[in-house]
């Protein structure tokens, strides 16, 4: 699976961004899609995940109520809408994929077989 992430940028605290991740190479509806982020000097951390049919989503506590993950299977694309951004959201954001016939949320980067290249989100105070 090839993943291409986009949409990062510089935004002021309280602002919004929408990240996109386009996939190719496998039946998209069989893929659990997940966003991770990695801040400087820190490990890659789970942000949000969505099952293949879009019906199940899970979020890190730090982003609940502010971020929304969604997908468009016709476009083979997953999105991360980020609202009320905070300086601590500053990180490189990665999309990742794993193949699931039955959705199982997975929070460790080690459980994913495909990764996008990352897109930088910078939130200024």
N, C-alpha and C positions, 0 to 999 in steps of 0.2 A: 504494500500500500504506500502510495506517495501522498504526502500531506504538505500543503502550502498555507502557511498562516500569514495574515495581514491585518492591518487596522490599528497597530500601535501608534503612539505619538506622545506629544507633550500636552498635558492638560492641567488646569488649575484645580486645586482641591474643591470638591463639590461638583465637579464637572462629570461628563460622561464620555465613554468611548464604546464602540462596538468592534470586537474582534471577529474575524472570519477565518475559517480553516476549510479549504477545499481539498477533497480526497479523490484519488483515482486509483484504479488497479484492482479493486475488489468490490463485491456487492455491498454498497454503503449501508443498507439496512441491517446487515449482519454485524456491523461494527459498533461496539460501545465506544463512544467518543468522550474524551476527558480533557479538561484544561488543567495544566499545572503552571506554577510560576516559580521563578528562582530569583531571589534578591541577591545582591552582591555579598559574597561571603557566607551564604546560607545554602542549605540543601534544597533541591527541587521539592515543591510541596503541592499537594492536591488543592484544587480550587473548586471544580464542579465537574459532574459527569452526567451523561444522558444515555439512556438505552437506545437500541436500534430503532424502535418504533416511536421514540420521542415521548413515551408515556411515563417514564420514570426518570427522575432527576434527583441528584443529591449535591449538597453544597458543604464547603468548609464553613464552620461557625463564623469565621471572620468576614465572610461575604454574604451570609444569609440576609435576605431582604434588600440587598443592594445589587447583586449580580443575578442575571438570568441566563441560563444555557438553553439553547434551542437548536433545532436542526431542520433542514429542508432536504429530505431524501431525494426528491426529484432533481435537486441541484448538487447532491453529494457534498453538502456544506453544513458545517456546524458553526454556531455563533456564540459569542459571549457578550451580552449586553452588560456594561459596567456603569452603574450610576452612583452618585454620591461618593465619588472617588476620594481616597485619602492618601496622604503622602506615603503611608506604609504599604499601599498597594503597588508602589514602584517596584518593578521587576521585569524580567524577560518572561513572557507568557508563551507556553508551548502547548500545542494540541497533540494528543496522542490517541492511538487506536488499538483496540484488541478485538479479536473475533469472538463473539458470543452468540450461540443459538438461543440461549436463555440468559437474560440480562443478570449480571452479578456485579454490583458496584465494587470497584477495585481502587484502592487509595495509594498503592505503592507504584512508583515509576517502573519498578522491575517487572510488573505484570503486563506491560505494554510492549507490543512488537514493532510499532511504527510511530515515528515522531516527525512533527514539522520542525522547521528551522528556528522557530522562536521569533517573537516580535516584541520590541521594547515598549513598555508603558512607563512614562515618567509623570508623576503627579507632584506639582509644585505647591508649596504651602503659601 
